[in-house]
Amino acid sequence: MGNLIAPIPYAHIIKKFGENLQKIRRQKGISQEKLAATVGVHRTYIALLEQGDRNPSLRIIYRIAQALGVKSGELLSF
């Protein structure tokens, strides 16, 4: 057990996910409304994700990645 990885603070993970989501969405020229409609969620949910105020499920991360045409790992890179 000597090689444990130091945990990343939970709030940092959610914040970074939101930053990555917003950056990729803007690069692709997709509005929050269009992304939300494609993913099947409300626009305010996308806004809250981008602000780091919501914790997305793995299913939502996967659906967002598909809608953006990227791999899930791009949204989760820290």
Backbone as JSON, one array per atom type, in Angstrom:
{
  "sequence": "MGNLIAPIPYAHIIKKFGENLQKIRRQKGISQEKLAATVGVHRTYIALLEQGDRNPSLRIIYRIAQALGVKSGELLSF",
  "N": [[0.81, -1.19, 0.0], [2.1, 1.16, -0.33], [2.15, 2.8, -2.56], [0.01, 4.64, -2.96], [-2.21, 6.83, -4.64], [-2.5, 10.29, -4.3], [-5.56, 11.71, -3.35], [-7.7, 13.6, -5.52], [-9.2, 16.66, -4.85], [-12.72, 16.62, -4.52], [-14.4, 18.79, -5.34], [-12.72, 20.06, -7.13], [-12.57, 18.27, -9.25], [-15.2, 18.31, -10.31], [-15.38, 21.0, -11.03], [-13.32, 21.23, -12.94], [-14.25, 19.44, -14.89], [-16.5, 20.88, -15.76], [-15.26, 23.16, -16.83], [-13.83, 21.99, -18.95], [-15.97, 20.95, -20.45], [-17.34, 23.32, -21.21], [-15.34, 24.62, -22.71], [-14.86, 22.8, -24.86], [-17.43, 22.65, -25.97], [-17.83, 25.3, -26.83], [-15.69, 25.55, -28.65], [-16.6, 23.9, -30.63], [-18.75, 25.28, -31.48], [-21.33, 24.95, -30.49], [-24.41, 25.58, -29.0], [-25.6, 25.92, -25.59], [-28.28, 25.25, -25.47], [-28.69, 23.66, -27.77], [-26.94, 21.52, -27.27], [-28.06, 20.53, -24.89], [-30.59, 19.69, -25.84], [-29.82, 17.64, -27.58], [-28.61, 15.86, -25.83], [-30.67, 15.36, -24.11], [-31.45, 16.72, -21.82], [-32.22, 19.53, -19.65], [-31.49, 22.94, -20.57], [-30.53, 24.51, -18.47], [-29.34, 22.63, -16.86], [-27.04, 21.92, -18.27], [-25.73, 24.4, -18.1], [-25.34, 24.53, -15.31], [-23.64, 22.34, -14.99], [-21.39, 23.27, -16.37], [-20.67, 25.36, -14.71], [-19.77, 24.0, -12.55], [-21.53, 23.21, -10.63], [-23.08, 20.94, -10.52], [-23.05, 17.38, -10.33], [-22.31, 15.2, -12.71], [-23.68, 12.08, -13.89], [-22.14, 8.98, -14.94], [-23.43, 8.11, -17.21], [-24.53, 10.48, -18.25], [-22.17, 11.91, -18.77], [-21.11, 10.3, -20.79], [-23.12, 10.58, -22.78], [-22.98, 13.32, -23.29], [-20.36, 13.5, -24.28], [-20.65, 11.97, -26.63], [-22.49, 13.6, -28.01], [-20.91, 15.83, -28.43], [-18.98, 14.79, -29.99], [-16.58, 13.76, -29.03], [-14.17, 11.89, -27.05], [-15.0, 10.51, -23.86], [-12.96, 10.84, -22.04], [-11.75, 13.24, -22.73], [-13.37, 15.15, -21.61], [-12.88, 14.65, -19.01], [-10.26, 15.19, -18.46], [-7.65, 16.22, -16.37]],
  "CA": [[0.0, 0.0, 0.0], [2.97, 2.31, -0.31], [2.04, 3.6, -3.78], [-1.32, 5.21, -3.11], [-2.28, 8.12, -5.32], [-3.16, 11.31, -3.49], [-6.87, 12.0, -3.93], [-7.97, 14.94, -6.06], [-10.4, 17.18, -4.17], [-13.96, 16.4, -5.25], [-14.85, 20.03, -5.97], [-11.82, 20.34, -8.25], [-12.96, 17.38, -10.35], [-16.44, 18.82, -10.88], [-15.06, 22.29, -11.63], [-12.52, 20.99, -14.15], [-15.16, 18.85, -15.87], [-17.29, 21.98, -16.29], [-14.39, 23.98, -17.68], [-13.57, 21.23, -20.17], [-17.22, 20.9, -21.18], [-17.59, 24.63, -21.82], [-14.3, 24.87, -23.71], [-15.1, 21.95, -26.03], [-18.71, 23.06, -26.56], [-17.6, 26.57, -27.53], [-14.81, 25.28, -29.79], [-17.41, 23.25, -31.66], [-19.79, 26.2, -31.88], [-22.62, 24.38, -30.09], [-25.03, 26.31, -27.89], [-26.07, 25.1, -24.46], [-29.61, 24.77, -25.82], [-28.57, 22.56, -28.73], [-26.32, 20.4, -26.58], [-29.06, 19.99, -23.97], [-31.6, 18.98, -26.62], [-29.21, 16.42, -28.1], [-28.34, 14.96, -24.71], [-31.94, 15.04, -23.48], [-31.53, 17.38, -20.51], [-32.6, 20.94, -19.73], [-30.36, 23.84, -20.79], [-29.96, 24.96, -17.19], [-28.48, 21.56, -16.34], [-25.74, 22.11, -18.94], [-25.13, 25.59, -17.49], [-24.9, 24.16, -13.96], [-22.46, 21.48, -15.16], [-20.27, 24.13, -16.77], [-20.3, 26.17, -13.55], [-19.27, 23.12, -11.51], [-22.55, 23.13, -9.57], [-23.76, 19.66, -10.58], [-22.2, 16.21, -10.47], [-22.94, 14.36, -13.73], [-23.52, 10.62, -13.84], [-21.35, 8.45, -16.04], [-24.32, 8.06, -18.38], [-24.6, 11.84, -18.8], [-20.85, 12.21, -19.33], [-21.02, 9.56, -22.05], [-24.03, 11.18, -23.75], [-22.41, 14.62, -23.65], [-19.21, 13.23, -25.14], [-21.17, 11.57, -27.94], [-23.1, 14.78, -28.64], [-19.83, 16.74, -28.81], [-18.07, 14.09, -30.9], [-15.27, 13.57, -28.38], [-14.12, 10.78, -26.09], [-15.33, 10.93, -22.49], [-11.71, 11.23, -21.37], [-11.44, 14.65, -22.99], [-14.14, 15.92, -20.64], [-12.41, 14.31, -17.67], [-8.82, 15.4, -18.31], [-7.33, 17.15, -15.3]],
  "C": [[0.85, 1.26, 0.0], [2.82, 3.23, -1.5], [0.65, 4.16, -4.0], [-1.24, 6.56, -3.78], [-3.03, 9.09, -4.42], [-4.5, 11.66, -4.13], [-6.97, 13.44, -4.43], [-9.22, 15.44, -5.35], [-11.63, 17.1, -5.08], [-14.41, 17.65, -6.0], [-14.0, 20.38, -7.18], [-12.21, 19.51, -9.47], [-14.19, 17.94, -11.07], [-16.19, 20.14, -11.61], [-14.31, 22.1, -12.95], [-13.36, 20.35, -15.25], [-15.96, 19.96, -16.55], [-16.49, 22.87, -17.22], [-14.12, 23.29, -19.01], [-14.82, 21.18, -21.05], [-17.45, 22.22, -21.92], [-16.6, 24.92, -22.94], [-14.57, 24.08, -24.99], [-16.39, 22.38, -26.74], [-18.53, 24.34, -27.37], [-16.72, 26.38, -28.76], [-15.6, 24.69, -30.96], [-18.59, 24.12, -32.11], [-21.2, 25.69, -31.57], [-23.17, 25.17, -28.91], [-25.41, 25.35, -26.77], [-27.43, 24.49, -24.8], [-29.55, 23.56, -26.75], [-27.97, 21.32, -28.07], [-27.34, 19.73, -25.65], [-30.11, 19.18, -24.71], [-31.07, 17.65, -27.14], [-29.01, 15.39, -27.0], [-29.64, 14.51, -24.03], [-32.08, 15.57, -22.07], [-31.94, 18.83, -20.72], [-31.35, 21.8, -19.89], [-29.71, 24.29, -19.48], [-29.07, 23.9, -16.56], [-27.09, 21.66, -16.97], [-25.02, 23.3, -18.33], [-24.58, 25.26, -16.1], [-23.68, 23.24, -14.01], [-21.23, 22.33, -15.47], [-19.78, 25.0, -15.61], [-19.71, 25.32, -12.42], [-20.24, 22.95, -10.36], [-23.35, 21.83, -9.58], [-22.74, 18.56, -10.83], [-22.84, 15.27, -11.49], [-22.71, 12.87, -13.5], [-22.62, 10.19, -15.0], [-22.16, 8.41, -17.33], [-24.39, 9.44, -19.05], [-23.27, 12.24, -19.42], [-20.7, 11.55, -20.7], [-21.89, 10.21, -23.13], [-23.54, 12.56, -24.2], [-21.23, 14.43, -24.6], [-19.66, 12.83, -26.54], [-21.72, 12.77, -28.69], [-22.04, 15.75, -29.14], [-18.85, 16.09, -29.79], [-16.67, 13.93, -30.34], [-15.33, 12.31, -27.5], [-14.39, 11.31, -24.71], [-14.09, 11.44, -21.76], [-11.34, 12.68, -21.61], [-12.19, 15.57, -22.02], [-13.58, 15.76, -19.23], [-10.91, 14.52, -17.5], [-8.56, 16.5, -17.28], [-5.92, 17.64, -15.48]]
}
